[in-house]
Amino acid sequence: MKNASAAEPGAGQLHRLGRWCATHAWRIVIIWLVLLVACSVADRRWGGSFADSFSLPGTSTQTGADLLKKHGGTSGTSAPVVIKAEQGSVADHQASVDAAVKNLQHLPDVVSVSNPLTTPGAVSSNGTIAQISVTFTSTPAGFDHSYVGKVDDAVQPLRSDHVSVDYGDPLGQLAAPKAADLTSEAIGLGVAVLVLLIGFGSVAAAGLPLVTAVVGLAVGLGGLGLLAAQFSFGQAAPTLAAMMGLGVGIDYALFLSTRYRALLQEGVEPADAVGRTVATSGRSVLVAAATVAMALAGLYVSGMSFIGTLGAAAGLTVIVAAAASVTLTPALLGLFGRRIDRLHVRTPVAEPTGTNDVWHRWAAKVGRQPWLFLIAGLALLGILAIPVGWMHLGHIDAGAQPTTSTDRRAYDLISEGFGPGANGPITIVTQLDSQQAADQAQSQALANTLQQDLSAVHGVTSVTSPKPSPDHALLISTVVPATGPQDQATTDLIHTLEHDTVPHALSGTGATGYVTGPTVSGQTFTDTLVSKLPLIIGVVVAAAFVLLLCVFRSLLVALKAAVLNLFSIAAAYGVVVAVFQWGWGGNLVGVTEKVPIESYVPMMMFAIIFGLSMDYEVFLLARIRETWLHRADNHLAVASGLAATARVITCAALIMTSVFLAFMLSPNVVVKMLALGLGVSVILDATVVRLLLVPATMYLFGRANWWIPGWLDRWLPRLDPEGPHEPPEGVA
């Protein structure tokens, strides 16, 4: 038996890392436990909060908002407190309204509070519903949740006087129930235990990936909380990070432990088996994690920090998961040694050792009719992708929340009392030239013309008379649409006002108009993302192609992996559109009405799905290439690679799918969208792509799979330090 403390001659760095972790296991375990405790404690003490906030520099919308802040005296963030008299009118409860307004004015972080009984247009026509507008120093969605209790105390006089009180967004976001992340994680872990026990039989082999994943996730989320104290992260960031960290963490550790157990069954000494595991499967894990992180980093190409930081949050937990897999997993394997399969619920299994198993037979079947399986797989993905042609992007507001949530009740009350468009008023900001600002008659004439033109636009319910700002530099008017913020008609109205009505009304006057407000900002955000999506797709696909080219030294393998992933992503998009936008089965996922696809969901889904698809692609192709480099037989390499990874990829896909779908328990509709899209994509990648498209294309290409021009092979950096560098004779 070889000395456990010495690496074999010529072993690469990953091999030596694996052996060192196995032979110094307790040091590694203690380091990770210290990291776990330190990150958790630091996050509790100094961690930041998560709230949706974004800016649109260089856009007309942002310019209008900036002018309002500069000249209009506005600052902070406003949120409506919506009240409804259960008996009589709101005016009948003047004492309690006045008391609540006074209490709200004394709350910390409150700039101003409007009394609806003295504010024009703040009470519905029938007098039963009113809006108290509260302006905060910053978005209340980012406040500590205990702040809701202070607001509840402030409005208690109203509730005691039989007046219902609900909070509109963004205050309603703070009052919303917390996402059921812990429940979702528990469900994912529970399913993982069952899948691993049934799939592999070994209790230790089932528990080890879970321990590694949970430790890595806790460290990653703690680090994310500390980053949130310095940078702005969206509300979905921690949930997205948890989904990704837990899913890939289990997958990566499972991939390593399965390879280790297979080497033990071949009679390899434990420490050397750990070294060889990290040198081969560990390398695949690092390449897979790098691909995922690179795809997520590609979101910064959008030029919007809100999107980039969501990708960074998920990328952080992926990187930590990969680090835990190549250090903590080898350490735990070293502690178990040959005892890893001692406690079991069935005969432990790792990888097939013969050539007559079901996966070899399946590979042979695909090899006999590769065109048939390729066309069938592409046809299935194409059918699922059909709804993409009708995708409507927009911003999901409180109207899509459960009717039990306070922001949804506030939304419905505003629609009832003031019309659906009152939930998304549009602000028109007109910047006057110096002469108009000094001449009240000119200013008033321009205001009258502007109001007339705005009122004549189809889809407008009402227009307030443009009023001058305190310094008379601006005219400010509010347009109330006839339709709600999520309606396509409202989107069309915004574009009409921006590109036609306002420019036409102000043409030749010297004044400049800007269309702004929260609803307009959301639409501008959507339009900006749509324009950047092709660039992001191009950058991510190109970067992944280059990375895979460096790893697998094959033009066709890298190109095929990138292209096939686009098909599976389109299919996942189609399912999301059918469920959320068309409403097919929406009630089953807790969405009570048809909603547009949140503007940043396609971009996030692309980055995440592309990265995760590469995970399974890398795991499968790495094993195929190993056999190819040793045997130079393409058919044998495909069959052996498929059989070797079948069990581990199937179990990993089941686990990751359960993790993603469990997050559909979240009350956040955007999280539900991402969870469903990611879950469907994993299913498609583990079945259609892995079982049909990859083997079919590799059979069709034959030896050409492994061709690369000699000059390119010499020019590309080598990312395969552990394996042989030269292909079989006559290939290159």
Salt bridges, closest charged atoms under 4 A:
GLU8 OE1 - LYS2 NZ 3.19
GLU8 OE2 - HIS15 NE2 3.87
ASP152 OD1 - ARG159 NH1 3.40
ASP161 OD2 - HIS93 ND1 2.72
ASP166 OD1 - ARG409 NE 2.77
ASP272 OD1 - HIS15 NE2 3.25
ASP272 OD1 - ARG19 NH1 3.62
ASP341 OD1 - ARG261 NE 2.91
GLU351 OE2 - ARG623 NH1 2.87
ASP357 OD1 - HIS360 ND1 2.40
ASP412 OD2 - ARG408 NE 3.05
GLU416 OE2 - LYS84 NZ 3.31
ASP471 OD2 - HIS71 ND1 2.72
ASP527 OD2 - HIS495 NE2 2.96
GLU593 OE1 - ARG408 NH2 3.96
GLU598 OE2 - HIS395 ND1 3.20
GLU617 OE2 - LYS560 NZ 3.13
GLU626 OE1 - ARG259 NH2 2.89
GLU626 OE2 - ARG623 NE 3.94
ASP713 OD1 - ARG553 NH2 2.92
ASP713 OD2 - ARG718 NH2 3.31
ASP720 OD1 - ARG283 NE 3.31
ASP720 OD2 - ARG625 NH1 2.73
